Amino acid sequence: MDAGLYKDEILDRLASTANVAQFVSYAADGTQRYSRIHGQPFNRTFGSLEAAAEALLNNAPDGMANVRSFAPHDAKSREFVYGLKRVTDIVATVRRLNESGLFAIVNETIDVNDGGVSGVAMAGVIEFAPGDTPRCVEKPGTASLNRGLGLQLLERVYRFHPSLDYDASLRVEFSLHPKRRGFHHQHTVIWEVEAVEAAELAAVVSWPNRFSRFLGDKAFGLLVADSIGLPVPRTTVIPRRVAPFEFGIPTGTCETWIRTCPIEQEPGRFTTNFGWLDPFSLLAEQDPHGDSIASVISQESIPAVFSGALIASAEGEPIIEGVPGYGPDFMLGGEAGVLPHPIYTDVSQLFEKAAAALGPVRFEWVHDGDRAWIVQLHRGATLSSGRTIYPGEARSYQKFHLCDGIDKLRELIRRVRGGDEGIAVVGNIGLTSHLGDLLRQAKIPSHIEPPDMLSAPD
């Protein structure tokens, strides 16, 4: 904030170079000071407070205004009144505040739940979250990315380039909106620009976070993969709370996989289907209350020669498993086959590129004979190693037989969780399967016992 300047004076200066929320301001004696309303001359003086309030409401996309107050030479805000819809209410609020000796700023209401995000860009980092103000950076769960990666990701989702080309020495509070807003009628609104001491910041990309939950875990992971240059098949995301968007590379098959996209990863629970399904019916049937599935993704199919999954082991080394073709049973516990060396090498190289940008990762892959593609991406190493799915000591181990299916494993996890028992999975499953994912998420001591094995592994 510029020292010695009033709040409305700072906004007026900022509006000369940035898109600020539309506003009109008044001194304590009722004199108009500044106005920045789209379609009106800079700092037009209105004939009355009523005329200014009417002009502001008419130009506000949501037809609402806020009134905030401050005392001269005091950086601290006073009373804030949100979401006024009538001229008479705005006028009465401003006059009441003026009578208390306070200055007032009337600005358009910008709904934080409109599908956009708010956050802060500073040095090499950008942090943001949906459904909040720029102060979201003070709360847990805010997405934190290196600025280049974050801007690429946001541009893919919202289909416009965020107007955040500011010097790294500036701390910029911003919000992005599907509807154009503000004095300059743009998608990016700037709330504050402040010079800060030079800093070298580097974000550690991790999810789930508030933005990944907003889009869905699979969609966010694939967006990250696409943004760092990994091969992702052409993907259309159909979210609940923002317009559909696309990214990725056409595969040329003209065939579709439909994948439900939970708010957070829930391995093997919701529908994955080869061939088109009505995404809206799917959402209505599988998540009628809208609290589990964030989106549905339509992904162009890959002519699979081999497919499988990769996890980073407890030692940080990639464990790669797969089968010929699509292998629909593999991720549900089917036995992995031996991968040809070229396939193994290509998947290993994907891991190296992803790990260089993100650190340890886990992903599902498909190989078309020419190259390996990413079809799901998650960040983080696992504690799996050898036949150990999740390490730990258990008083005893409940047997789970692979033939019982993944839903029975979910039931067993619910019974065992929180106690001192573990789970022994009987069957030649892969560590990278959805069954392994479930046990790792639940943090239940667990290991694999082949059918002919009578005792727990070392």
Salt bridges, closest charged atoms under 4 A:
ASP8 OD2 - ARG33 NE 2.57
GLU9 OE2 - ARG13 NH2 3.96
ASP12 OD1 - ARG36 NE 2.93
GLU50 OE2 - ARG95 NH2 3.34
ASP62 OD1 - LYS179 NZ 3.78
ASP62 OD2 - ARG181 NH1 3.00
ASP74 OD2 - ARG78 NH2 3.57
GLU79 OE2 - ARG96 NH2 2.88
ASP89 OD2 - ARG86 NE 3.02
ASP114 OD2 - HIS177 ND1 2.84
ASP114 OD2 - ARG181 NH2 3.29
ASP132 OD2 - LYS139 NZ 2.85
ASP132 OD2 - ARG210 NH1 3.10
GLU138 OE1 - ARG135 NH2 3.20
GLU155 OE1 - HIS161 ND1 3.11
ASP165 OD1 - HIS161 NE2 3.58
GLU173 OE2 - ARG171 NH1 2.84
ASP217 OD2 - HIS378 ND1 3.03
ASP226 OD2 - ARG156 NE 2.46
GLU246 OE1 - ARG234 NH2 3.24
GLU264 OE2 - ARG213 NE 2.64
GLU266 OE1 - ARG269 NH1 2.58
ASP287 OD2 - ARG240 NH2 3.30
ASP346 OD2 - HIS367 NE2 2.72
GLU364 OE2 - HIS434 NE2 3.74
ASP407 OD1 - ARG410 NE 3.68
ASP420 OD2 - ARG395 NE 3.06
ASP437 OD2 - HIS434 ND1 3.67
ASP437 OD1 - ARG440 NH2 3.01
GLU449 OE1 - LYS399 NZ 2.55
GLU449 OE2 - HIS447 NE2 3.23
